[in-house]
Amino acid sequence: MSKVLVCFFSAGGEDVVAGEKNEVGNTAMMADAIVAKLKEDGHDVTSFQIMPKEPYPDSYDQKLVKATEERAMQERPEYAEDVPGFDDYDTIFIGYPIWCSDLPMIMYTFLERHVFTGKIVIPFCTHGGSGEVDTFRVVAEKAVGSAPEQGFAMSGELARQPGGRKQVYYWVDQLAI
Ligand SMILES: Cc1cc2nc3c(=O)[nH]c(=O)nc-3n(C[C@H](O)[C@H](O)[C@H](O)COP(=O)(O)O)c2cc1C
């Protein structure tokens, strides 16, 4: 059975959709469901949260200002630590919140820094209503040489609910891994 990595960025904090402060972010909740399902199915799975070197503000408005600026400048924000033994994984789930109809720029840093040749890459994201926009295509394009699998997008609000967890389980079941 393949070695699976579930790596994700999740800012959490004040969520404009849920209208509350999330200690654990929506994407982290989705990642948790993916990991739980994979474990149930007997997969060898590791979870890794990409942490920004410079934390994002808690406030939604301030986060939006920073994210908009980073995107306008096409920045590549640094993250604190990289995945140990990245090359050992055959299947990689890549998760993130939709920011400004795009991936957060820190995900570009991550995608451009790794070699995905021969790996199965499966994107997932949470959003406030926009869906994945064009980001699954971007992930497939950036993960050069990988075999893209079907991604899954879910509203951040749903990701926090048992019904969302059920949908994640159903999606993971359909994957060819
Ligand atoms: C800076 C910023 C930009 C966002 N831009 C979008 C967007 O363009 N479309 C959308 O549907 N939701 C957008 N959202 C909402 C988030 O995608 C959503 O709340 C997500 O679930 C947050 O995930 P997290 O808790 O893992 O950080 C944005 C949120 C933030 C903080």
The ligand as a Gaussian input file, in Angstrom:
#p B3LYP/6-31G(d) Opt

LIG

0 1
 C       -7.708000      36.408000       2.995000
 C       -8.936000      35.627000       2.662000
 C       -9.425000      35.588000       1.363000
 C      -10.538000      34.812000       1.035000
 N      -10.970000      34.769000      -0.265000
 C      -12.024000      33.951000      -0.587000
 C      -12.484000      33.850000      -1.951000
 O      -11.941000      34.456000      -2.865000
 N      -13.549000      33.051000      -2.201000
 C      -14.185000      32.341000      -1.199000
 O      -15.141000      31.625000      -1.487000
 N      -13.762000      32.413000       0.088000
 C      -12.698000      33.197000       0.415000
 N      -12.264000      33.264000       1.723000
 C      -12.909000      32.402000       2.747000
 C      -12.056000      31.168000       3.056000
 O      -11.693000      30.470000       1.879000
 C      -12.780000      30.198000       3.981000
 O      -13.250000      30.855000       5.126000
 C      -11.867000      29.027000       4.366000
 O      -12.665000      27.950000       4.798000
 C      -10.859000      29.385000       5.477000
 O      -10.077000      28.246000       5.757000
 P       -9.117000      28.106000       7.014000
 O       -9.970000      28.208000       8.261000
 O       -8.540000      26.742000       6.851000
 O       -8.095000      29.175000       6.937000
 C      -11.181000      34.053000       2.060000
 C      -10.710000      34.123000       3.369000
 C       -9.608000      34.892000       3.686000
 C       -9.118000      34.947000       5.098000

